[in-house]
Every structure is written in structure tokens, then in C-alpha cells.
Amino acid sequence: MPFKLWPKQKEFLRWLEQRVEANEEGLLEKSRDVGATYLCALFALHRWMFHPGFKTTFGSRKVDYVDKKDNPDSIFAKLRIMLRRQPPELLPKGFNPAQHDNYMRLVNPETETVISGEGGEDMGRGGRSSLYVMDEAAFVPNAETVEKALSGNTDCVLWVSSVNGMGNLFARKRHRILASRQVFRLHWRDDPRKTEEWARAKEASFSDPTTWASEYDIDYSASVEGICIPAAWVESAKRLAVLEPGLKASAKTVLGLDVGAGKAKSVAIPRSGPVVNVPRSRRDPDTTETAHWALEIAKELNAGQLSFDAPGVGAGVSSTLTKNPADGLTVVPVNTGVPPSDRKWPDGRTSEETFGNLKAEIWWLCRTALQRTHEHVQFLEGKETGRKHPLSDLLALPSGDRESDELCLQLSLVKWERNERGKIMIEKKSSLERRGIASPDYADSLMLTFVDPPAEPEPFRWHVA
């Protein structure tokens, strides 16, 4: 059977080649059964055949997962399956399986290229490698020790895994250590053979719903209590635009700007009513340039409002925004630590009675829109738990590009709690850091689009939300 790649699988192989050429780490977060191991084996075999001197090493928490006789699920079994199906004319000169295909070692006698394997506590100690593939990395015990061993082995480590919560090295690398270019996502929806019907049947086969969420929906927070926006709601919002073609952006665009400090990104996210557009980001500590960058985006999109986080580093953009007014644009500096608005909620309570500060209120506004979106998508899919809502009350999220995927991921990482007065609060950044999660700048940028404009805006003057 020919190995016909899906578009996303092709994209992954190109991405992996870029990591190898740059000699840098990479991380593949994946659903189960998307062919990730076969893809890595395919890449290694191609290098083995056509790149002299290249060495790929596969590592896993158990030796048997790497190579075990008569086990078709082991990595080397997959390598052998593909190798034995190569046309004879493509095999290396002098290749003899009995001599060159051994336990956890495959040698190309023509090019001196090697594919080797390691497992358990010995991982990373087998000599230099051009590429080291760490399989099921989120489940490796003592991963920090393995990482230290790998540091003397290669600069190009590919961490491959389905997710296993936030308390592991794989999650920390995904959320705090690696740059966005170093992360690739391979979701079951990228498989053209899999349908929503398949997903419902598969999910129903698990007694524990967190199994489906973590191993198939790539939900790092599946077993974490108190998540403000469940990943299932985010997934529904990503599908809304396809399921509801009548969804239209409103005439007015609001731009949320989270200003980054130091090496942190500045992120701008435009939202036009129920439609969230693709985020934009820049990594530059010059706040003056960041302000001009945001104004250019607002002008390009004909935005009516630009809301940005004013405290801290955000104060550095205020002067520039004030001195460079744009016609029709209301600039709203936001301090999310101030008391909430006087908004009234369906239960009759006010925001002041319900939330500890403005940050909790705007997160809850976004949460409510995504909850309605999830219910509406379930209605469209004919589920009993579905409920129809007006399209203007929903939220359609972008997806399929790195910036959008980062937004969607961050939305379902943050927790909520109640303070000593019983009011809802959103998890602080210090608490997120203790859980190994970096500042959710993309999510915070989207939340700023839910800040109400001033009641009576005056041209080109400050209005504190």
C-alpha cells in the first residue's frame, strides 16, 4: 500500500526538515493514530538512503517500544516495513539485511548512515546523532535527566507525544521554552478519513472523558479542575464558520493589543462581532514601534476601537497612541485590575456582585460566547445537548495557522477561582508560571476586545475602561 500523505503530513515533513537544517529542537503535539511515528520513521529512512553520514536515533521510555521482534507497533518494525517495500534499485549497494539490519541498529554500508535506537534510562548516551526522536515524550519518567544526557548527544531533538497534562517536561517545552516555529500540531481532524461521526463513536468508547480529551483532542487541561474555557468549546468555535456559512462579521472591528515586555511578544487580535480574525504578533521591545504597528493594523482594518493593556509596559505605548490619532478610532487603555462594570447578567446579578475585577468580567464574557457557540454547534450536529443561539451571540475562532492555533491553545489553559468574598477571579500569571505555563498573551489580547467602549467618547482623548 503506498504511503499517500495528507496535506498536513506533508507540511510536517517540510517543517521537520527545517528543524534539522537549522539544527534546533522541535516538538510535535499529536492526536493518537495520526501516523506520527510512521512519519518520523519515513523521514529517518529517507535520510538513511540519501544523506551520507546522517544518524537518526529513536528513543522511548521502554526498549520494547523501539525494537522488539514480531511486534509491528515498535518503531524499528515500521522502519523495516517501509525498507522492505523499496524497489531493489533504491537499496544501498552491498546492503545485506542479515548483516546491516540488527537489533536497534540499521546501517547503510554505502553511505555509512545509521538509524539506531535506545530505551529507558540509557536514552541519550549512545553517541552523537544528527536527529534524536524522543517518542511519547510526555510519558517519559525522569525526563529532565534524559534531557541532560541528550544535551551532549545532539542539538536537534524532536519531542513527539500525545499530551499528558501540564506537569511534565514536554508540556513545559510546549508552553514556555520553545518558540512557535519549533512547535507543530497534528490533530485527528487533519486526517481526511476521520469524521465527526467517527469522533463521537470513539469518544463514547472511553469510560473516562479525559482520555479522549487528552489523547485525541490534544487538551493539556483535560484533567485540570477549574479551567475557565474548556477545550471542547474552543474546538466548536473553530468549526463554527464552516457549519454556519451565514455567519458574518459586523461592520465595526475592535482590536485588542497585549503589549509584550522584553523578549515577550506583543499580540494584536481583531474581532468583528462574532468573527475573530487571525492574530498578529511581533517580538520587539520597542514600545514606540509597537504602538505604530498597532495603529497601522487598526487603519488597515478600519477598526473603530483599539483596546490595550495600559499598566506596566503598556504605558510605553500610550504617548505614541495619543500623539498619532487616527480618524474614527477610539483608543481605550485598559487596567484589568480595576473593579468590573455595571453590566447586568441573565441571573439578575451585576458584574460588580459577581466578579472580583474587570479581568474576570471580560474573560467571562468570552467564556459565555464560547459556551453558546459549543451549544449551537452541538445543535447543528444534531446532538441532544445542543441549543440554538443567535449568531451574533457566538464566537468563530480562526485555525490552521501558527498564530491562530496558539490563541486556541491558550484559551483553554487558564483557570478560574473565587476570592475570599466569593467573587470570580481569573488565575494570576504567577500561578500559571507555577504550573509551567507562560503568560497567555494571545488569550489576553482577545479578552481586550470584550472591553466596552467609553459611554461618550471624545475624539483623541483617553478613556479608562
Secondary structure by P-SEA (a helix, b strand, c coil): ccccccaaaaaaaaaaaaaaaacbbbbbbbccccaaaaaaaaaaaaaacccccbbbbbbcccccccccccccccaaaaaaaaaaacccccccccccccccccccbbbcccccccccccccccccccccccbbbbcccccccaaaaaaaaacccccbbbbbbcccccccaaaaaaccccccccbbbbcccccccccaaaaaaaaaacccaaaaacccccccccccccccccaaaaaaaaaccccccccccccbbbbbbbcccccbbbbbbbbccccccbbbbbbcccaaaaaaaaaaaaaaacccbbbcccccccccaaaaaaacccccbbbbbbcccccccccccccccccccccccaaaaaaaaaaaaaaaaaaaaaaaaccccbbbcccccbbbbbcccaaaaaaaaaaacbbbbbccccbbbcccaaaaaaaccccaaaaaaaaaaaccccccccccccccc
